[in-house]
Amino acid sequence: MPLFGELFISELLKKSVLDPKGDDLGSVKDFVVVKGDPLPRVSAIILEKKKYFYFLGWNNISIFNKRIISANVYALQLKQYEFSEDDLLIVRDILDKQIVDANGAKVVRVNDVRLEGINSHASLTAVDVGMRGILRRLGIERRGEALYNIFGKTISHNLIPWNYIQPLEPRLSTISLTVPRQMLSALHPADIADIISKISHEEGAALMEGLDPNVAAEALHEIEPETKKAIIQSFDKDFASDVVERMPPDEAADLLGDLPDEKAKELLESIKKDEAQDIQELLGHKEDSAGGLMTNEFIAYTPQLSVKDAIEKFKINAPGVETVYYIYITDENERLIGVISLKDMLLASPDVPLSEIMEIKLKTVTPDTDQEEVAEIISKYNLLAIPVVDDKGVLLGIVTIDDIIDIFLPPLSKKKRRRI
């Protein structure tokens, strides 16, 4: 079957299809796509004539190119076609749908689809997500190109090869959001969150469940509350538990605080006991307070420990803590007695105990301290983090500068925590 060069769907739509005598069978309305080797291929053309639709199988097409599409059958031999959700149609199901351009870390729209002749079939080889696709569909690609040339510019070709596209579902029936998982996993969590925010909750959940739980955990924090709530509830229970376990306790508490009580308790019961206890403690504090802002992930050592030994322990402990600005020094009862910056520890003599280099004039807050007061203290004393202690001086957690920034420049994901 002659298929010359590359074709774009927009160049074929509404084109008349001729029978062996040259009479009109109807105009091109859509294309049925099936799985092919190596690429999906057109199995039939859907024709429209006098408001009726007809099915023209690929094996009945004799000429297929930009200028002429002809068939080896007559009108009486065509069967009427009824649109079915079981079929994948290019115009209905692919054009104007969103896909992820992982290289650009953004959601883009399919403006056109490219076909090429492979093994006597019209195979889908790429989608056009650029300006050319829009102009081509409007029928002004050449005029647009000429206009750009006047200003010394060119319209770039923005094609995503079909090799980089895979359907969300096992069967080839929907292509509203597609991207290789390994490419998505390599993106920054904020970029993943931006992509998720531009698609439906169902698509977002399906996409994230294909990610590593660590990547999903980081991305979830960047997503606005309502979307995050819908996505976490759509997850399989085991995957949801894995994700929550990998989140810093304060972020996990924010997430669970936004869920219905029953769902939050279900997740708390399914994660490790230690992590669940840390999260539960944070959920018990008042909103808009130091307790509501703090994380109970921090690094604390005894005053007798030498700098050398502290550095070795730090290498082991630090990977499991989200943010580390200071080393806190506590006594045998976990009461805070001093603090050391990482810089001071690294510059100190290896054999001296931490007690000799720690700062004992401490700035602290209690769990009930208002968040505005916490922000004022951190700003006034140029701190990167401030310890939160109870009335006996026991170190409960820390509020970091990141948390304070969130007060004044809140991300979409920031919300008031609710007790459960």
Helices and strands as residue ranges (DSSP letters): E 6-8, H 9-12, E 16-18, E 24-34, E 41-49, E 52-57, G 58-60, E 61-64, E 69-71, G 75-77, E 79-80, E 88-89, I 90-94, E 98-101, E 106-109, E 112-118, E 121-128, H 131-138, H 141-150, E 159-161, G 162-164, H 181-185, H 189-196, H 201-208, H 213-220, H 225-234, H 237-245, H 249-257, H 261-270, H 273-283, H 290-293, E 300-301, H 307-317, G 318-320, E 326-330, E 336-341, H 342-347, G 354-356, H 371-380, E 385-389, E 395-400, H 401-408
